[in-house]
């Protein structure tokens, strides 16, 4: 009978500390911390019922409503089309620069690796 109220108090205390000031209802955050710690069993229950703005997932208040076209789960980089597209975009300028240097190398022109200065 001692462990359940203690666990509830610890959970409510951590939840209160992790909640932003804008999401607390009725009282300032510091007042909720004191209520949770001073009123050992009643304080955590009151915090969980009335102390925090709870966002309803079905009501559209979750991350999906902020960015409707975004995925809801974390995606590995090799499965993320936006990341793969950015890799292709990064390679284009490098490929163009190499393509410009290539004809000079085939014609026997100088390259940045040549040690001898050009003769005139």
Helices and strands as residue ranges (DSSP letters): H 2-18, G 21-23, H 29-38, H 42-46, I 47-51, H 63-66, G 77-79, H 81-106
